[in-house]
Amino acid sequence: MTLSDEARERLADVVELQPTKNGELQKRWGMESGSEVHQYLENELKEYYYRDDNSLIRATAEAAELVDVEPGVQADEDGDGTPTAVRVPELQAHIFEVLAGPEEDGQSVVSVLHAVRDAFDVDDDVSADEVRSALQALRRKGVVEVIYTTVPTFRLAVAREDIDVAVAS
């Protein structure tokens, strides 16, 4: 199957952001809905992606080779599934830098939002919803965990120094 330039770029996004959801790709690709993303994936990239047991979108090994992009998550070589590197959008990288460590108390979404605004030159228009979405994306990548209390809080699932974070373009 020959891919257009657009399809190749979008496949690179799937490889880079995996594991991901329709909503993340919708935002990246400027589409109107998750349904539009699903249709695109089925029509243009069907051979190069699959959904895992949690319905998250992942690229096939062939896709990663085809676009020559590092996957969104690189796991430890000992096979325990612990990530050693992640490629994430800038907001997620900022959150990773300021989020409470694995041994600390978790932080609420609003607390993380304020920490990001204090530490980085981030627009005031970054919303709590965007931070919540970014935290959930980091959770899916295995580097953030949720602590369920009265208000869900978040903290790193791994030591900050054990993960290489690269900002995806």
N, C-alpha and C positions, 0 to 999 in steps of 0.2 A: 504494500500500500504506500503510495507516494503522498507525502504530506505537503500542503501549502506552507508558505512562510508563516502565516498566521497560526496554523495548526501546530507547527513545530515550536513556535514561541509559547503557545498555550500548553503544549505537552511539557515543555521545560518548566512552566509554572507548576504543573501537577507534580513533577519530580521534585522540585525545590520545596514545595509547601507540604508534601505528604508527611504524615496522614492529614488529610484536609476534608473539608465539607463543601457542599455546593455554595453556601453563603460566602466563604472565603474566596472561592474562585469567582463568584458573582461580583464581588467588590473589586477584585484584581482585574477582571475582564470588562468591567463597566456594563454588565448585563442587567436587565430589568428584574429577573427572578431566578430562583434556584431551578425552576423548571426549564428555563432557557439554558442554564448551564448543563443540566441533565441531557437535554436534547442535543446540545453541541457535543458532549462527551460520547453519546451513543452514535451520533451521525459521523463525527470526524475522528474520534480517538478510541473507538470501541476496542481495537486490538491492543491498545497500549495502557489500559487502566483496568482496575478491578476494585470492588468494594470488599473490605475485610469483614471479620465477624461482627464488628461494631458499626458497620455501614460507612466507614470512613473510606475516602477515595485514596487509592495508592496506585503508583505507576508500576508497570511490569519491569523486570530487569532489562528487557529489550528496549523499553522506552528510555531508561536511564542511559544506556549505551548510545542510543540514537541521537539524543540531544546533548550528550556530554556535559551534564550538569550534575553537581553533587546533590545527593538526596537530602531532603529536609532533615532527616535524622540519621546519624551514623551511630550504630550500636557498638558496644564494647566487644572486643574480639573473643572474650571468654564465653560468649554466648548467653550471658544472663539477661540480655535485653536492656541493660543500663545504657542510656545514650552517653556518648563521649563528645558529640558535636551536633549542633543544630544550626540550620539556616532559617532565619526568621525575618519578618519585616521589622523596620526600625522601631516601631512602638513596642513590639514584643521584646526586642533587645534592651530597650530602656527599662521595661518592667523587670526583666531578668536581673538587671543591675541593682535595682532598688528593693526588690522583694525580700521579705524576711527569709533568713536561712532555714535549713532543715531542723535545726534545734531551737529555733525561736518561735514565739507565738505567731499565729497567722495574722494576715492583714485583710481588712475588708476591701472591697473594690474601691470605695471612696478614699480610703487611706492610701492605696496604691496610686490612685489618680493624683492625689496631692503630692506624694513622694516623687512621682515622675515630673510633675510640673515644677517642683522645687529643684530637682537635680538637673533637669535638661531644659533647653530652650524650646518648649513644646507649646504649640498654640493653645489658647484657652478654650478653643472649640473642640478639643479632644474630650469626648464625653465619657461618662461612667459606663455607658453601654459598650463603647469601643474598648475600654479597658477590660470589662468583663469578657468580651469576646476574645480579646488577646490572651487573657489569663486561661480561658478554656482551651484555646489553641495550644498554649504551652503545656497545659495539662495533658492534652492528647499526645503531645510529643514526649511525655514522660518526665519532664523536668520540673513540673509544678504539681503540687497536690492540694486537694481541697480538704479543709477541716470543717466538718458540719457541726456548727453550734447554732445558737439562735439566729445569727447571721453567718452565712458561709464565709469562711476566711481562707486565704491562700498563703502558701509558703513554698519555697523551693523543695523539691523532692530529692535533690542531689546537692552536693557541695558545689558552690559557685566555681571554685577553682578546678573542678573535675570536668567542666563542660567548656568547650570552645564554642562561642556564639559568633556566627557570621551574619551580617545584615544582608538580606536578599535585596536585590535591586528592584 
